[in-house]
Amino acid sequence: MSEASGRTPIPEAWIGRAVELVFVSGSSTEYSNGYLEEVNDRGIVLTVEGHGEHPARPLFYPWGAVIQIAEVSD
């Protein structure tokens, strides 16, 4: 979590923005896109779009599972 002089540190600065997440699930590496909802000392909450009849829902990812998070460019 880096902080530029006087600005909100990243990834906190990305709250409410679209992000790409790379994370560990079991023994594999997974990818997810969504909107960053929360960042705290335990991990992040990402709202992931649902597919078909499943609505969008918030998912928690502990820091131990997070490999990389990046803001999606417009």
C-alpha positions as CSV (number, residue, x, y, z in Angstrom):
1,M,0.0,0.0,0.0
2,S,1.9,3.0,-1.2
3,E,1.1,6.6,-0.5
4,A,2.0,9.6,-2.6
5,S,2.7,12.8,-0.7
6,G,-0.5,14.0,1.0
7,R,-2.8,11.6,-1.0
8,T,-5.0,8.7,0.0
9,P,-2.8,5.5,-0.1
10,I,-3.4,2.9,-2.7
11,P,-5.5,0.7,-2.8
12,E,-7.7,2.8,-0.5
13,A,-7.7,5.5,-3.2
14,W,-9.5,3.1,-5.6
15,I,-12.5,2.5,-3.4
16,G,-15.6,2.7,-5.6
17,R,-13.6,2.2,-8.8
18,A,-13.3,-0.8,-11.1
19,V,-10.3,-3.1,-10.3
20,E,-8.8,-6.3,-11.5
21,L,-7.8,-8.8,-8.8
22,V,-5.4,-11.8,-9.0
23,F,-5.8,-14.1,-6.1
24,V,-5.0,-17.6,-4.8
25,S,-7.9,-20.0,-4.5
26,G,-6.8,-23.4,-3.2
27,S,-3.9,-24.4,-5.4
28,S,-4.7,-22.3,-8.4
29,T,-4.4,-18.6,-9.4
30,E,-7.8,-16.9,-10.1
31,Y,-8.8,-13.6,-11.6
32,S,-11.8,-11.4,-10.8
33,N,-13.0,-8.0,-11.9
34,G,-15.3,-5.8,-9.8
35,Y,-15.7,-2.6,-7.8
36,L,-13.5,-2.1,-4.8
37,E,-15.8,-1.5,-1.8
38,E,-13.6,-1.7,1.3
39,V,-9.9,-2.0,2.3
40,N,-8.8,-2.8,5.8
41,D,-6.0,-4.6,7.7
42,R,-7.7,-8.0,7.1
43,G,-8.2,-7.7,3.3
44,I,-10.5,-6.2,0.7
45,V,-14.1,-6.4,-0.3
46,L,-14.8,-6.5,-4.0
47,T,-18.3,-6.3,-5.5
48,V,-18.4,-8.8,-8.4
49,E,-21.0,-8.7,-11.1
50,G,-23.3,-11.7,-11.2
51,H,-23.8,-14.0,-14.1
52,G,-27.3,-14.9,-15.4
53,E,-29.7,-15.0,-12.6
54,H,-27.1,-14.3,-9.9
55,P,-27.1,-10.7,-8.7
56,A,-23.9,-8.7,-8.0
57,R,-22.5,-9.5,-4.6
58,P,-19.7,-8.3,-2.3
59,L,-16.9,-10.8,-1.8
60,F,-14.1,-10.7,0.9
61,Y,-10.5,-11.5,-0.1
62,P,-8.0,-11.8,2.8
63,W,-4.6,-10.3,2.1
64,G,-3.0,-13.7,2.3
65,A,-4.9,-14.7,-0.9
66,V,-4.3,-11.4,-2.8
67,I,-1.5,-11.6,-5.3
68,Q,-2.2,-8.4,-7.3
69,I,-4.8,-5.7,-7.5
70,A,-4.9,-3.0,-10.2
71,E,-7.2,-0.2,-11.2
72,V,-8.9,-0.7,-14.5
73,S,-8.2,2.1,-17.0
74,D,-11.2,3.8,-18.6
